């Protein structure tokens, strides 16, 4: 597949998650709530999680912002469901590394999240893409263990 076709595919995946977000809403039975914002561009996220026995049973988000921010939140909530909190944080760290252009663990299947890899070329948009991931790190109480 050519680079142009790959970029087009990635854009399609991002726009699909933006226009048809997965896990949008608020969990009534949540035990973790995180509110975060990106003051530079106005992105806002409200993340609710149901964590039992160290497993993310469910995750939902609400917010407003650019297509990258909202698509990233949609992808993040899909990816972390069913994972234990340390796995969720590891995925968030891998995602952050990918956004910074660092080499990432190829054994981890990132699925749709790989579509956001091109954001690394646009430093001003990295905070948009990582907002939801910073929220999950904060939400499971491990945002300071990096």
C-alpha positions as CSV (number, residue, x, y, z in Angstrom):
1,X,0.0,0.0,0.0
2,X,1.4,3.4,-0.9
3,X,2.0,6.1,1.7
4,X,-0.7,8.2,0.2
5,X,-3.3,5.4,0.4
6,X,-2.1,4.6,4.0
7,X,-2.6,8.3,5.0
8,X,-6.0,8.2,3.4
9,X,-6.9,5.1,5.4
10,X,-5.7,6.6,8.6
11,X,-7.7,9.8,8.0
12,X,-10.8,7.7,7.3
13,X,-10.3,5.8,10.6
14,X,-9.9,9.1,12.6
15,X,-13.0,10.6,11.0
16,X,-15.0,7.5,11.6
17,X,-14.2,7.7,15.3
18,X,-14.9,11.4,15.4
19,X,-18.2,11.2,13.6
20,X,-19.3,7.9,15.3
21,X,-17.6,7.9,18.7
22,X,-17.5,4.7,20.6
23,X,-18.3,4.8,24.3
24,X,-19.6,8.3,24.3
25,X,-21.6,9.3,27.4
26,X,-21.3,9.0,31.1
27,X,-21.3,5.8,33.2
28,X,-23.9,6.0,35.9
29,X,-22.1,3.3,37.9
30,X,-18.6,4.7,37.8
31,X,-16.0,4.8,40.5
32,X,-13.5,7.0,38.7
33,X,-14.1,10.4,37.1
34,X,-11.5,12.5,35.5
35,X,-11.9,16.0,33.9
36,X,-9.1,17.3,31.8
37,X,-8.6,20.1,29.3
38,X,-6.1,21.4,26.8
39,X,-6.2,25.2,27.3
40,X,-4.1,25.8,24.2
41,X,-6.9,24.7,21.8
42,X,-9.9,24.2,24.0
43,X,-10.2,20.4,24.0
44,X,-12.1,19.1,27.1
45,X,-12.7,15.6,28.2
46,X,-14.8,14.1,31.0
47,X,-13.9,10.4,31.5
48,X,-15.8,8.0,33.6
49,X,-14.5,4.5,34.4
50,X,-15.8,1.5,36.2
51,X,-12.8,-0.2,37.7
52,X,-13.3,-3.4,39.7
53,X,-10.6,-5.7,41.0
54,X,-8.0,-3.6,39.1
55,X,-9.8,-4.2,35.8
56,X,-11.3,-1.5,33.7
57,X,-14.8,-2.9,33.3
58,X,-16.2,0.0,31.3
59,X,-15.2,3.4,30.1
60,X,-17.1,6.3,28.6
61,X,-16.2,9.9,27.7
62,X,-17.9,13.2,27.0
63,X,-16.2,16.3,25.7
64,X,-15.6,18.7,23.0
65,X,-12.7,19.4,20.8
66,X,-11.1,18.8,17.5
67,X,-11.5,15.6,15.5
68,X,-8.1,14.3,16.7
69,X,-8.9,14.7,20.4
70,X,-12.4,13.2,20.2
71,X,-11.3,10.3,17.9
72,X,-8.4,9.6,20.3
73,X,-10.8,9.4,23.3
74,X,-13.0,7.0,21.4
75,X,-10.1,4.8,20.5
76,X,-8.7,4.9,24.0
77,X,-12.0,3.8,25.6
78,X,-12.2,0.9,23.3
79,X,-8.6,-0.2,23.9
80,X,-8.6,-0.1,27.7
81,X,-11.9,-2.0,28.4
82,X,-11.1,-5.3,30.0
83,X,-7.5,-4.4,30.7
84,X,-6.0,-4.2,34.2
85,X,-5.0,-0.7,35.2
86,X,-1.3,-1.3,34.8
87,X,-1.9,-2.6,31.2
88,X,-4.0,0.5,30.5
89,X,-1.2,2.8,31.8
90,X,1.4,0.8,29.7
91,X,-0.8,1.3,26.6
92,X,-1.1,5.1,27.4
93,X,2.7,5.3,27.8
94,X,3.3,3.5,24.5
95,X,0.8,5.9,22.8
96,X,2.6,8.9,24.3
97,X,5.9,7.5,23.0
98,X,4.4,7.0,19.5
99,X,3.2,10.6,19.6
100,X,6.7,11.8,20.4
101,X,8.1,9.8,17.5
102,X,9.9,7.2,19.7
103,X,10.2,3.5,18.9
104,X,7.3,1.6,20.3
105,X,6.8,-2.0,21.3
106,X,5.7,-3.8,18.1
107,X,4.3,-6.7,20.0
108,X,1.4,-4.5,21.2
109,X,-1.5,-4.5,18.8
110,X,-2.6,-0.9,18.7
111,X,-5.5,-1.5,16.3
112,X,-7.2,1.7,15.2
113,X,-4.9,3.7,17.5
114,X,-2.1,3.4,14.9
115,X,-4.1,5.8,12.7
116,X,-3.1,8.6,15.0
117,X,0.7,7.9,14.5
118,X,0.8,10.7,11.8
119,X,-0.1,13.3,14.4
120,X,3.5,13.0,15.6
121,X,4.4,15.1,12.5
122,X,2.4,18.0,13.9
123,X,3.7,19.0,17.3
124,X,0.9,21.4,18.0
125,X,-1.6,18.5,17.7
126,X,0.1,16.1,20.0
127,X,-1.6,17.5,23.1
128,X,-4.9,17.0,21.4
129,X,-4.2,13.3,20.7
130,X,-2.8,12.6,24.2
131,X,-5.5,14.3,26.3
132,X,-7.7,11.2,26.8
133,X,-4.6,9.1,27.5
134,X,-3.4,11.5,30.2
135,X,-6.9,11.2,31.7
136,X,-6.7,7.4,31.9
137,X,-3.2,7.7,33.6
138,X,-4.6,10.2,36.1
139,X,-7.8,8.2,36.5
140,X,-6.1,5.0,37.6
141,X,-3.8,7.0,39.9
142,X,-0.6,6.2,38.2
143,X,0.1,9.5,36.3
144,X,3.1,10.2,38.5
145,X,4.9,6.9,38.1
146,X,6.5,7.7,34.7
